[in-house]
Amino acid sequence: MGADAPVRKYVLNLLKESFPSAGTTIRSDTNGELFRAWTGWSHVGLQEQWTIERQDLNAKGKMKAVTTSCNAFLGVLAGKIAKAGGKTLTKFQSFNLPVERGWVWNPTEGKSPQPGDFYELGTRGNYKHVGVILEIDTILWTTVEGGQGGPSSGFDSIKRKGPQLMPTPLLGWIDIEEFYSGWAVNRIVSITSAYRT
């Protein structure tokens, strides 16, 4: 179905309503309530987590783990989409997308990601970042991504990025039409109410 698939239209409308132009950003420190609605994280919660992570350093003195909101944002978005389509999302591994239905390894002959698909960067067994494709123009992508800050910034954010060169290394993506097979707009749940839950 491609661009006309109801689930794609829903995702793109929801994201374009919430992130209307390049650079639109929802920050944990200045847009706290909205950031929490999209990620489940509060600014204070992130600060506390980073304080703990700053205590666990590698041999080079760098933090072994750094929590950001990229996977939390994708998990919340996946739940909103499921609810709007009358589906239940019992478990979604937003930072291990290759285990999910609809996963496509990059490259796969004859397949390419579409707007609305969830993508993951990294290499097999070494996952780096996740996001959602908003627009594709050949090799130029516009995306919406959490994790656009971190401890060194003192805040985290979700941001509309691009158009920019396709992010690399692209591990693969989830074809949302396959992932949400049978999805149909739940007339009771409007875009606005799905946004607020």
N, CA and C atoms as an extended XYZ file, in Angstrom:
591
Properties=species:S:1:pos:R:3:atomname:S:1:resname:S:1:resid:I:1 pbc="F F F"
N         0.811       -1.194        0.000 N   MET     1
C         0.000        0.000        0.000 CA  MET     1
C         0.860        1.265        0.000 C   MET     1
N         1.960        1.240        0.737 N   GLY     2
C         2.876        2.374        0.748 CA  GLY     2
C         2.307        3.618        1.408 C   GLY     2
N         2.469        4.760        0.739 N   ALA     3
C         2.098        6.058        1.319 CA  ALA     3
C         0.613        6.157        1.654 C   ALA     3
N        -0.223        5.358        0.999 N   ASP     4
C        -1.665        5.414        1.249 CA  ASP     4
C        -2.122        4.521        2.396 C   ASP     4
N        -1.219        3.759        2.976 N   ALA     5
C        -1.598        2.868        4.074 CA  ALA     5
C        -2.106        3.704        5.246 C   ALA     5
N        -3.256        3.355        5.820 N   PRO     6
C        -3.806        4.145        6.932 CA  PRO     6
C        -2.831        4.323        8.092 C   PRO     6
N        -2.071        3.292        8.430 N   VAL     7
C        -1.138        3.414        9.558 CA  VAL     7
C        -0.048        4.430        9.241 C   VAL     7
N         0.431        4.458        8.006 N   ARG     8
C         1.453        5.447        7.629 CA  ARG     8
C         0.885        6.863        7.700 C   ARG     8
N        -0.301        7.037        7.159 N   LYS     9
C        -0.935        8.356        7.203 CA  LYS     9
C        -1.092        8.828        8.648 C   LYS     9
N        -1.520        7.925        9.516 N   TYR    10
C        -1.707        8.283       10.925 CA  TYR    10
C        -0.384        8.729       11.557 C   TYR    10
N         0.663        7.916       11.373 N   VAL    11
C         1.969        8.224       11.976 CA  VAL    11
C         2.489        9.561       11.458 C   VAL    11
N         2.437        9.753       10.155 N   LEU    12
C         2.977       10.989        9.578 CA  LEU    12
C         2.168       12.206       10.012 C   LEU    12
N         0.860       12.085       10.068 N   ASN    13
C         0.040       13.209       10.549 CA  ASN    13
C         0.335       13.530       12.008 C   ASN    13
N         0.437       12.496       12.831 N   LEU    14
C         0.723       12.697       14.252 CA  LEU    14
C         2.064       13.398       14.447 C   LEU    14
N         3.098       12.927       13.743 N   LEU    15
C         4.427       13.521       13.909 CA  LEU    15
C         4.511       14.922       13.310 C   LEU    15
N         3.869       15.137       12.171 N   LYS    16
C         3.916       16.475       11.565 CA  LYS    16
C         3.121       17.485       12.378 C   LYS    16
N         2.073       17.021       13.062 N   GLU    17
C         1.315       17.915       13.946 CA  GLU    17
C         2.165       18.298       15.161 C   GLU    17
N         2.901       17.343       15.680 N   SER    18
C         3.691       17.569       16.896 CA  SER    18
C         5.055       18.202       16.614 C   SER    18
N         5.599       17.929       15.421 N   PHE    19
C         6.918       18.441       15.021 CA  PHE    19
C         6.761       19.072       13.634 C   PHE    19
N         6.125       20.251       13.557 N   PRO    20
C         5.695       20.800       12.271 CA  PRO    20
C         6.791       21.276       11.325 C   PRO    20
N         7.960       21.619       11.832 N   SER    21
C         8.999       22.141       10.942 CA  SER    21
C        10.372       21.674       11.393 C   SER    21
N        11.327       21.794       10.477 N   ALA    22
C        12.707       21.401       10.783 CA  ALA    22
C        13.172       22.092       12.049 C   ALA    22
N        13.785       21.329       12.911 N   GLY    23
C        14.314       21.884       14.143 CA  GLY    23
C        13.340       21.920       15.307 C   GLY    23
N        12.059       21.600       15.072 N   THR    24
C        11.105       21.571       16.184 CA  THR    24
C        11.641       20.629       17.246 C   THR    24
N        11.720       21.105       18.471 N   THR    25
C        12.341       20.356       19.556 CA  THR    25
C        11.467       20.382       20.798 C   THR    25
N        11.359       19.235       21.452 N   ILE    26
C        10.703       19.133       22.755 CA  ILE    26
C        11.790       18.746       23.745 C   ILE    26
N        12.133       19.665       24.652 N   ARG    27
C        13.231       19.454       25.598 CA  ARG    27
C        12.707       18.998       26.954 C   ARG    27
N        13.547       18.216       27.625 N   SER    28
C        13.166       17.730       28.956 CA  SER    28
C        13.135       18.853       29.985 C   SER    28
N        13.986       19.872       29.824 N   ASP    29
C        14.074       20.929       30.827 CA  ASP    29
C        13.079       22.069       30.605 C   ASP    29
N        12.726       22.375       29.362 N   THR    30
C        11.835       23.501       29.103 CA  THR    30
C        10.431       23.090       28.664 C   THR    30
N        10.261       21.849       28.240 N   ASN    31
C         8.952       21.326       27.828 CA  ASN    31
C         8.674       20.042       28.591 C   ASN    31
N         8.910       20.068       29.891 N   GLY    32
C         8.906       18.870       30.716 CA  GLY    32
C         7.687       17.978       30.604 C   GLY    32
N         6.487       18.562       30.688 N   GLU    33
C         5.268       17.744       30.655 CA  GLU    33
C         5.102       17.065       29.297 C   GLU    33
N         5.347       17.797       28.229 N   LEU    34
C         5.223       17.236       26.880 CA  LEU    34
C         6.313       16.198       26.625 C   LEU    34
N         7.537       16.488       27.080 N   PHE    35
C         8.632       15.527       26.939 CA  PHE    35
C         8.289       14.221       27.650 C   PHE    35
N         7.756       14.330       28.861 N   ARG    36
C         7.392       13.133       29.622 CA  ARG    36
C         6.275       12.348       28.920 C   ARG    36
N         5.309       13.052       28.313 N   ALA    37
C         4.225       12.378       27.597 CA  ALA    37
C         4.751       11.581       26.404 C   ALA    37
N         5.826       12.064       25.793 N   TRP    38
C         6.393       11.389       24.632 CA  TRP    38
C         7.443       10.339       24.989 C   TRP    38
N         8.000       10.384       26.211 N   THR    39
C         9.113        9.475       26.533 CA  THR    39
C         8.924        8.678       27.818 C   THR    39
N         8.089        9.174       28.711 N   GLY    40
C         7.978        8.553       30.029 CA  GLY    40
C         9.053        9.034       30.996 C   GLY    40
N         9.969        9.857       30.537 N   TRP    41
C        11.056       10.385       31.379 CA  TRP    41
C        10.754       11.813       31.807 C   TRP    41
N        11.048       12.109       33.065 N   SER    42
C        11.027       13.501       33.521 CA  SER    42
C        12.461       14.029       33.464 C   SER    42
N        12.596       15.337       33.461 N   HIS    43
C        13.934       15.937       33.467 CA  HIS    43
C        14.696       15.526       34.731 C   HIS    43
N        14.021       15.566       35.868 N   VAL    44
C        14.652       15.181       37.142 CA  VAL    44
C        15.071       13.716       37.100 C   VAL    44
N        14.209       12.857       36.551 N   GLY    45
C        14.535       11.435       36.443 CA  GLY    45
C        15.778       11.190       35.605 C   GLY    45
N        15.903       11.916       34.487 N   LEU    46
C        17.105       11.799       33.650 CA  LEU    46
C        18.337       12.284       34.404 C   LEU    46
N        18.220       13.421       35.105 N   GLN    47
C        19.356       13.951       35.878 CA  GLN    47
C        19.825       12.931       36.920 C   GLN    47
N        18.869       12.306       37.601 N   GLU    48
C        19.213       11.293       38.612 CA  GLU    48
C        19.889       10.090       37.962 C   GLU    48
N        19.379        9.650       36.821 N   GLN    49
C        19.981        8.517       36.113 CA  GLN    49
C        21.397        8.843       35.668 C   GLN    49
N        21.611       10.045       35.147 N   TRP    50
C        22.950       10.438       34.712 CA  TRP    50
C        23.915       10.528       35.884 C   TRP    50
N        23.444       10.945       37.043 N   THR    51
C        24.297       10.990       38.239 CA  THR    51
C        24.791        9.585       38.578 C   THR    51
N        23.910        8.612       38.503 N   ILE    52
C        24.288        7.215       38.762 CA  ILE    52
C        25.277        6.745       37.701 C   ILE    52
N        25.003        7.025       36.438 N   GLU    53
C        25.867        6.561       35.346 CA  GLU    53
C        27.242        7.219       35.377 C   GLU    53
N        27.347        8.425       35.906 N   ARG    54
C        28.643        9.099       36.002 CA  ARG    54
C        29.577        8.392       36.993 C   ARG    54
N        29.017        7.539       37.852 N   GLN    55
C        29.816        6.799       38.834 CA  GLN    55
C        30.433        5.539       38.228 C   GLN    55
N        29.919        5.097       37.066 N   ASP    56
C        30.356        3.844       36.444 CA  ASP    56
C        31.131        4.166       35.174 C   ASP    56
N        32.446        4.304       35.310 N   LEU    57
C        33.296        4.726       34.202 CA  LEU    57
C        34.144        3.575       33.674 C   LEU    57
N        34.494        3.663       32.392 N   ASN    58
C        35.399        2.663       31.822 CA  ASN    58
C        36.845        3.060       32.101 C   ASN    58
N        37.786        2.288       31.569 N   ALA    59
C        39.204        2.541       31.817 CA  ALA    59
C        39.662        3.903       31.291 C   ALA    59
N        38.951        4.443       30.303 N   LYS    60
C        39.306        5.743       29.739 CA  LYS    60
C        38.607        6.900       30.460 C   LYS    60
N        37.869        6.573       31.521 N   GLY    61
C        37.191        7.602       32.283 CA  GLY    61
C        35.870        8.070       31.692 C   GLY    61
N        35.339        7.317       30.733 N   LYS    62
C        34.059        7.679       30.116 CA  LYS    62
C        32.947        6.820       30.705 C   LYS    62
N        31.736        7.377       30.700 N   MET    63
C        30.581        6.641       31.208 CA  MET    63
C        30.356        5.382       30.374 C   MET    63
N        30.175        4.232       31.056 N   LYS    64
C        29.931        2.970       30.353 CA  LYS    64
C        28.573        2.960       29.673 C   LYS    64
N        27.598        3.543       30.306 N   ALA    65
C        26.245        3.618       29.752 CA  ALA    65
C        25.755        5.046       29.847 C   ALA    65
N        25.017        5.473       28.832 N   VAL    66
C        24.425        6.803       28.847 CA  VAL    66
C        22.960        6.657       28.438 C   VAL    66
N        22.077        7.007       29.350 N   THR    67
C        20.648        6.943       29.066 CA  THR    67
C        20.228        8.194       28.309 C   THR    67
N        19.563        7.979       27.173 N   THR    68
C        18.896        9.065       26.469 CA  THR    68
C        17.496        8.578       26.118 C   THR    68
N        16.732        9.431       25.497 N   SER    69
C        15.317        9.129       25.280 CA  SER    69
C        14.998        8.539       23.911 C   SER    69
N        15.992        8.177       23.104 N   CYS    70
C        15.658        7.717       21.751 CA  CYS    70
C        14.775        6.476       21.786 C   CYS    70
N        15.152        5.478       22.578 N   ASN    71
C        14.336        4.255       22.617 CA  ASN    71
C        13.038        4.467       23.381 C   ASN    71
N        13.041        5.327       24.388 N   ALA    72
C        11.807        5.609       25.139 CA  ALA    72
C        10.792        6.314       24.235 C   ALA    72
N        11.253        7.278       23.447 N   PHE    73
C        10.372        7.967       22.508 CA  PHE    73
C         9.751        6.982       21.528 C   PHE    73
N        10.577        6.111       20.956 N   LEU    74
C        10.053        5.154       19.976 CA  LEU    74
C         9.060        4.190       20.619 C   LEU    74
N         9.331        3.774       21.849 N   GLY    75
C         8.411        2.880       22.549 CA  GLY    75
C         7.059        3.534       22.821 C   GLY    75
N         7.081        4.794       23.248 N   VAL    76
C         5.822        5.517       23.502 CA  VAL    76
C         5.069        5.719       22.186 C   VAL    76
N         5.775        6.116       21.131 N   LEU    77
C         5.137        6.299       19.829 CA  LEU    77
C         4.506        4.995       19.353 C   LEU    77
N         5.224        3.885       19.481 N   ALA    78
C         4.690        2.586       19.050 CA  ALA    78
C         3.399        2.254       19.785 C   ALA    78
N         3.342        2.575       21.078 N   GLY    79
C         2.131        2.344       21.858 CA  GLY    79
C         0.976        3.238       21.420 C   GLY    79
N         1.253        4.498       21.123 N   LYS    80
C         0.219        5.425       20.652 CA  LYS    80
C        -0.374        4.930       19.329 C   LYS    80
N         0.500        4.466       18.432 N   ILE    81
C         0.035        3.976       17.132 CA  ILE    81
C        -0.850        2.750       17.325 C   ILE    81
N        -0.408        1.832       18.172 N   ALA    82
C        -1.198        0.617       18.428 CA  ALA    82
C        -2.573        0.978       18.975 C   ALA    82
N        -2.622        1.850       19.956 N   LYS    83
C        -3.888        2.245       20.573 CA  LYS    83
C        -4.822        2.884       19.553 C   LYS    83
N        -4.271        3.755       18.710 N   ALA    84
C        -5.094        4.434       17.705 CA  ALA    84
C        -5.659        3.451       16.682 C   ALA    84
N        -4.986        2.333       16.486 N   GLY    85
C        -5.448        1.331       15.532 CA  GLY    85
C        -6.215        0.194       16.168 C   GLY    85
N        -6.583        0.365       17.448 N   GLY    86
C        -7.352       -0.669       18.127 CA  GLY    86
C        -6.552       -1.914       18.441 C   GLY    86
N        -5.233       -1.768       18.550 N   LYS    87
C        -4.362       -2.910       18.837 CA  LYS    87
C        -3.756       -2.755       20.228 C   LYS    87
N        -3.249       -3.856       20.729 N   THR    88
C        -2.548       -3.849       22.006 CA  THR    88
C        -1.086       -4.167       21.740 C   THR    88
N        -0.211       -3.377       22.305 N   LEU    89
C         1.225       -3.612       22.168 CA  LEU    89
C         1.711       -4.149       23.502 C   LEU    89
N         1.907       -5.474       23.585 N   THR    90
C         2.258       -6.073       24.867 CA  THR    90
C         3.725       -5.875       25.209 C   THR    90
N         4.591       -6.051       24.238 N   LYS    91
C         6.024       -5.889       24.484 CA  LYS    91
C         6.654       -5.377       23.199 C   LYS    91
N         7.416       -4.325       23.312 N   PHE    92
C         8.078       -3.744       22.151 CA  PHE    92
C         9.508       -3.425       22.550 C   PHE    92
N        10.460       -4.054       21.881 N   GLN    93
C        11.866       -3.855       22.222 CA  GLN    93
C        12.444       -2.748       21.342 C   GLN    93
N        12.238       -1.537       21.783 N   SER    94
C        12.571       -0.376       20.957 CA  SER    94
C        14.061       -0.182       20.717 C   SER    94
N        14.911       -0.855       21.461 N   PHE    95
C        16.342       -0.741       21.181 CA  PHE    95
C        16.907       -2.076       20.699 C   PHE    95
N        16.002       -2.973       20.290 N   ASN    96
C        16.395       -4.255       19.705 CA  ASN    96
C        15.393       -4.575       18.604 C   ASN    96
N        15.256       -3.664       17.660 N   LEU    97
C        14.244       -3.781       16.616 CA  LEU    97
C        14.350       -5.051       15.773 C   LEU    97
N        15.562       -5.631       15.567 N   PRO    98
C        15.615       -6.832       14.734 CA  PRO    98
C        14.771       -8.009       15.238 C   PRO    98
N        14.347       -8.006       16.483 N   VAL    99
C        13.525       -9.125       16.986 CA  VAL    99
C        12.038       -8.900       16.718 C   VAL    99
N        11.661       -7.737       16.224 N   GLU   100
C        10.249       -7.399       16.036 CA  GLU   100
C         9.742       -7.805       14.650 C   GLU   100
N         8.441       -8.070       14.566 N   ARG   101
C         7.786       -8.384       13.297 CA  ARG   101
C         7.957       -7.182       12.360 C   ARG   101
N         8.180       -7.457       11.086 N   GLY   102
C         8.326       -6.388       10.099 CA  GLY   102
C         9.745       -5.889        9.931 C   GLY   102
N        10.715       -6.489       10.656 N   TRP   103
C        12.108       -6.038       10.560 CA  TRP   103
C        12.668       -6.362        9.185 C   TRP   103
N        13.434       -5.412        8.606 N   VAL   104
C        14.109       -5.595        7.324 CA  VAL   104
C        15.566       -5.207        7.513 C   VAL   104
N        16.480       -6.158        7.251 N   TRP   105
C        17.903       -5.856        7.352 CA  TRP   105
C        18.319       -4.963        6.185 C   TRP   105
N        19.254       -4.059        6.431 N   ASN   106
C        19.826       -3.226        5.380 CA  ASN   106
C        21.179       -3.794        4.984 C   ASN   106
N        21.452       -4.047        3.721 N   PRO   107
C        20.539       -3.916        2.593 CA  PRO   107
C        19.738       -5.211        2.375 C   PRO   107
N        18.543       -5.076        1.841 N   THR   108
C        17.719       -6.197        1.394 CA  THR   108
C        17.259       -5.848       -0.008 C   THR   108
N        17.633       -6.688       -0.963 N   GLU   109
C        17.327       -6.415       -2.359 CA  GLU   109
C        15.829       -6.207       -2.568 C   GLU   109
N        15.513       -5.150       -3.270 N   GLY   110
C        14.126       -4.868       -3.607 CA  GLY   110
C        13.333       -4.192       -2.506 C   GLY   110
N        13.967       -3.878       -1.381 N   LYS   111
C        13.253       -3.239       -0.277 CA  LYS   111
C        13.965       -1.963        0.122 C   LYS   111
N        13.182       -0.973        0.496 N   SER   112
C        13.752        0.260        1.036 CA  SER   112
C        12.760        0.822        2.051 C   SER   112
N        13.277        1.553        3.030 N   PRO   113
C        12.393        2.109        4.051 CA  PRO   113
C        11.468        3.168        3.460 C   PRO   113
N        10.337        3.378        4.139 N   GLN   114
C         9.334        4.346        3.719 CA  GLN   114
C         9.076        5.330        4.870 C   GLN   114
N         8.544        6.508        4.560 N   PRO   115
C         8.155        7.412        5.635 CA  PRO   115
C         7.200        6.721        6.609 C   PRO   115
N         7.458        6.923        7.892 N   GLY   116
C         6.675        6.278        8.945 CA  GLY   116
C         7.366        5.073        9.548 C   GLY   116
N         8.329        4.490        8.827 N   ASP   117
C         9.038        3.315        9.347 CA  ASP   117
C         9.962        3.705       10.495 C   ASP   117
N        10.170        2.745       11.405 N   PHE   118
C        11.120        2.899       12.516 CA  PHE   118
C        12.473        2.375       12.039 C   PHE   118
N        13.549        3.096       12.293 N   TYR   119
C        14.868        2.627       11.864 CA  TYR   119
C        15.803        2.476       13.060 C   TYR   119
N        16.843        1.658       12.846 N   GLU   120
C        17.863        1.468       13.877 CA  GLU   120
C        19.235        1.601       13.233 C   GLU   120
N        20.117        2.328       13.927 N   LEU   121
C        21.502        2.491       13.491 CA  LEU   121
C        22.393        1.585       14.318 C   LEU   121
N        23.500        1.164       13.725 N   GLY   122
C        24.470        0.334       14.427 CA  GLY   122
C        24.932       -0.802       13.533 C   GLY   122
N        25.471       -1.808       14.173 N   THR   123
C        25.887       -3.029       13.482 CA  THR   123
C        25.268       -4.200       14.237 C   THR   123
N        25.272       -5.372       13.633 N   ARG   124
C        24.657       -6.534       14.295 CA  ARG   124
C        25.289       -6.745       15.666 C   ARG   124
N        24.451       -6.699       16.682 N   GLY   125
C        24.900       -6.884       18.058 CA  GLY   125
C        25.407       -5.620       18.731 C   GLY   125
N        25.464       -4.509       17.995 N   ASN   126
C        25.953       -3.246       18.554 CA  ASN   126
C        25.020       -2.120       18.099 C   ASN   126
N        23.912       -1.986       18.820 N   TYR   127
C        22.875       -1.040       18.431 CA  TYR   127
C        23.192        0.339       19.002 C   TYR   127
N        22.992        1.372       18.184 N   LYS   128
C        23.412        2.724       18.566 CA  LYS   128
C        22.266        3.714       18.772 C   LYS   128
N        21.248        3.681       17.902 N   HIS   129
C        20.247        4.747       17.933 CA  HIS   129
C        19.012        4.306       17.157 C   HIS   129
N        17.844        4.821       17.549 N   VAL   130
C        16.600        4.534       16.841 CA  VAL   130
C        15.841        5.829       16.589 C   VAL   130
N        14.974        5.808       15.585 N   GLY   131
C        14.167        6.975       15.260 CA  GLY   131
C        13.065        6.606       14.286 C   GLY   131
N        12.378        7.627       13.784 N   VAL   132
C        11.271        7.438       12.856 CA  VAL   132
C        11.529        8.286       11.609 C   VAL   132
N        11.298        7.698       10.458 N   ILE   133
C        11.475        8.417        9.200 CA  ILE   133
C        10.218        9.227        8.928 C   ILE   133
N        10.384       10.522        8.694 N   LEU   134
C         9.253       11.399        8.391 CA  LEU   134
C         9.125       11.624        6.885 C   LEU   134
N        10.254       11.830        6.221 N   GLU   135
C        10.267       12.045        4.767 CA  GLU   135
C        11.553       11.460        4.196 C   GLU   135
N        11.463       10.973        2.955 N   ILE   136
C        12.647       10.485        2.237 CA  ILE   136
C        12.633       11.094        0.849 C   ILE   136
N        13.768       11.687        0.466 N   ASP   137
C        13.970       12.185       -0.888 CA  ASP   137
C        15.312       11.628       -1.338 C   ASP   137
N        15.278       10.470       -1.972 N   THR   138
C        16.455        9.731       -2.397 CA  THR   138
C        17.318        9.410       -1.178 C   THR   138
N        18.456       10.100       -1.025 N   ILE   139
C        19.322        9.826        0.128 CA  ILE   139
C        19.155       10.852        1.248 C   ILE   139
N        18.253       11.813        1.060 N   LEU   140
C        17.993       12.810        2.103 CA  LEU   140
C        16.796       12.372        2.934 C   LEU   140
N        16.990       12.326        4.231 N   TRP   141
C        15.934       11.913        5.160 CA  TRP   141
C        15.581       13.062        6.084 C   TRP   141
N        14.312       13.126        6.454 N   THR   142
C        13.848       13.939        7.567 CA  THR   142
C        13.346       12.951        8.597 C   THR   142
N        13.775       13.112        9.833 N   THR   143
C        13.456       12.149       10.886 CA  THR   143
C        12.941       12.862       12.128 C   THR   143
N        12.333       12.086       13.011 N   VAL   144
C        12.020       12.552       14.355 CA  VAL   144
C        12.726       11.574       15.287 C   VAL   144
N        13.547       12.112       16.201 N   GLU   145
C        14.399       11.282       17.043 CA  GLU   145
C        14.424       11.803       18.472 C   GLU   145
N        14.346       10.890       19.414 N   GLY   146
C        14.642       11.218       20.799 CA  GLY   146
C        16.150       11.148       20.980 C   GLY   146
N        16.609       11.384       22.194 N   GLY   147
C        18.042       11.266       22.475 CA  GLY   147
C        18.886       12.368       21.873 C   GLY   147
N        18.325       13.553       21.724 N   GLN   148
C        19.045       14.657       21.106 CA  GLN   148
C        19.599       15.618       22.149 C   GLN   148
N        20.247       15.078       23.102 N   GLY   149
C        20.861       15.859       24.178 CA  GLY   149
C        21.784       14.935       24.934 C   GLY   149
N        21.529       14.767       26.218 N   GLY   150
C        22.324       13.848       27.031 CA  GLY   150
C        23.006       14.565       28.163 C   GLY   150
N        23.794       13.818       28.943 N   PRO   151
C        24.412       14.386       30.136 CA  PRO   151
C        25.282       15.615       29.866 C   PRO   151
N        26.006       15.621       28.752 N   SER   152
C        26.878       16.771       28.482 CA  SER   152
C        26.071       18.032       28.163 C   SER   152
N        24.845       17.859       27.681 N   SER   153
C        23.971       18.997       27.394 CA  SER   153
C        23.199       19.445       28.626 C   SER   153
N        23.032       18.532       29.587 N   GLY   154
C        22.262       18.840       30.782 CA  GLY   154
C        20.764       18.676       30.603 C   GLY   154
N        20.335       18.217       29.429 N   PHE   155
C        18.930       17.959       29.138 CA  PHE   155
C        18.879       16.943       28.007 C   PHE   155
N        17.714       16.391       27.753 N   ASP   156
C        17.531       15.544       26.588 CA  ASP   156
C        16.364       16.106       25.803 C   ASP   156
N        16.224       15.686       24.542 N   SER   157
C        15.147       16.235       23.727 CA  SER   157
C        14.756       15.282       22.610 C   SER   157
N        13.601       15.581       22.030 N   ILE   158
C        13.111       14.929       20.827 CA  ILE   158
C        13.123       16.019       19.766 C   ILE   158
N        13.613       15.693       18.574 N   LYS   159
C        13.808       16.741       17.578 CA  LYS   159
C        13.458       16.252       16.183 C   LYS   159
N        12.873       17.159       15.393 N   ARG   160
C        12.706       16.905       13.959 CA  ARG   160
C        13.996       17.345       13.284 C   ARG   160
N        14.645       16.412       12.582 N   LYS   161
C        15.940       16.670       11.967 CA  LYS   161
C        15.850       16.507       10.454 C   LYS   161
N        16.563       17.361        9.749 N   GLY   162
C        16.669       17.215        8.315 CA  GLY   162
C        15.844       18.237        7.551 C   GLY   162
N        15.903       18.099        6.223 N   PRO   163
C        16.505       16.987        5.503 CA  PRO   163
C        18.026       16.974        5.655 C   PRO   163
N        18.537       15.757        5.762 N   GLN   164
C        19.970       15.511        5.909 CA  GLN   164
C        20.289       14.176        5.254 C   GLN   164
N        21.567       13.913        5.033 N   LEU   165
C        21.944       12.624        4.461 CA  LEU   165
C        21.431       11.495        5.341 C   LEU   165
N        21.002       10.404        4.713 N   MET   166
C        20.515        9.238        5.441 CA  MET   166
C        21.498        8.885        6.550 C   MET   166
N        21.000        8.681        7.779 N   PRO   167
C        21.912        8.372        8.876 CA  PRO   167
C        22.583        7.016        8.663 C   PRO   167
N        23.803        6.911        9.136 N   THR   168
C        24.560        5.661        8.991 CA  THR   168
C        25.237        5.318       10.308 C   THR   168
N        25.625        4.082       10.521 N   PRO   169
C        25.342        2.923        9.678 CA  PRO   169
C        23.912        2.431        9.909 C   PRO   169
N        23.133        2.367        8.822 N   LEU   170
C        21.752        1.916        8.904 CA  LEU   170
C        21.738        0.401        9.025 C   LEU   170
N        21.308       -0.086       10.180 N   LEU   171
C        21.208       -1.519       10.425 CA  LEU   171
C        19.983       -2.090        9.711 C   LEU   171
N        18.872       -1.370        9.781 N   GLY   172
C        17.641       -1.802        9.136 CA  GLY   172
C        16.470       -0.994        9.641 C   GLY   172
N        15.258       -1.501        9.373 N   TRP   173
C        14.057       -0.763        9.746 CA  TRP   173
C        12.896       -1.720        9.944 C   TRP   173
N        11.870       -1.207       10.606 N   ILE   174
C        10.622       -1.945       10.742 CA  ILE   174
C         9.629       -1.357        9.753 C   ILE   174
N         9.110       -2.225        8.882 N   ASP   175
C         8.038       -1.850        7.972 CA  ASP   175
C         6.776       -1.780        8.826 C   ASP   175
N         6.282       -0.574        9.083 N   ILE   176
C         5.165       -0.435       10.020 CA  ILE   176
C         3.873       -1.055        9.506 C   ILE   176
N         3.742       -1.198        8.185 N   GLU   177
C         2.535       -1.864        7.664 CA  GLU   177
C         2.516       -3.328        8.082 C   GLU   177
N         3.675       -3.971        8.058 N   GLU   178
C         3.753       -5.367        8.489 CA  GLU   178
C         3.671       -5.475       10.013 C   GLU   178
N         4.352       -4.574       10.705 N   PHE   179
C         4.362       -4.616       12.167 CA  PHE   179
C         2.953       -4.438       12.734 C   PHE   179
N         2.198       -3.499       12.147 N   TYR   180
C         0.832       -3.224       12.610 CA  TYR   180
C        -0.204       -3.854       11.671 C   TYR   180
N         0.086       -5.027       11.165 N   SER   181
C        -0.825       -5.716       10.245 CA  SER   181
C        -2.251       -5.716       10.799 C   SER   181
N        -3.213       -5.329        9.962 N   GLY   182
C        -4.605       -5.274       10.396 CA  GLY   182
C        -4.987       -3.986       11.094 C   GLY   182
N        -4.061       -3.027       11.156 N   TRP   183
C        -4.315       -1.744       11.834 CA  TRP   183
C        -5.421       -0.999       11.101 C   TRP   183
N        -6.342       -0.464       11.837 N   ALA   184
C        -7.399        0.380       11.281 CA  ALA   184
C        -7.669        1.492       12.273 C   ALA   184
N        -7.942        2.673       11.771 N   VAL   185
C        -8.172        3.814       12.643 CA  VAL   185
C        -9.295        3.498       13.613 C   VAL   185
N        -9.006        3.636       14.884 N   ASN   186
C       -10.003        3.470       15.932 CA  ASN   186
C       -10.699        4.820       16.058 C   ASN   186
N       -11.919        4.907       15.594 N   ARG   187
C       -12.632        6.184       15.553 CA  ARG   187
C       -12.785        6.825       16.927 C   ARG   187
N       -12.720        6.029       17.981 N   ILE   188
C       -12.871        6.568       19.337 CA  ILE   188
C       -11.616        7.315       19.758 C   ILE   188
N       -10.467        6.920       19.219 N   VAL   189
C        -9.195        7.524       19.598 CA  VAL   189
C        -8.750        8.462       18.488 C   VAL   189
N        -8.893        9.741       18.684 N   SER   190
C        -8.454       10.723       17.692 CA  SER   190
C        -6.955       10.949       17.820 C   SER   190
N        -6.393       11.616       16.854 N   ILE   191
C        -4.964       11.943       16.923 CA  ILE   191
C        -4.676       12.731       18.196 C   ILE   191
N        -5.527       13.675       18.529 N   THR   192
C        -5.290       14.504       19.708 CA  THR   192
C        -5.293       13.677       20.982 C   THR   192
N        -6.243       12.757       21.135 N   SER   193
C        -6.273       11.982       22.374 CA  SER   193
C        -5.133       10.979       22.405 C   SER   193
N        -4.732       10.425       21.251 N   ALA   194
C        -3.596        9.508       21.232 CA  ALA   194
C        -2.325       10.252       21.625 C   ALA   194
N        -2.240       11.527       21.233 N   TYR   195
C        -1.105       12.366       21.560 CA  TYR   195
C        -1.002       12.578       23.060 C   TYR   195
N        -2.139       12.720       23.720 N   ARG   196
C        -2.138       13.041       25.146 CA  ARG   196
C        -1.969       11.846       26.052 C   ARG   196
N        -2.173       10.625       25.564 N   THR   197
C        -2.080        9.455       26.437 CA  THR   197
C        -0.676        8.934       26.517 C   THR   197
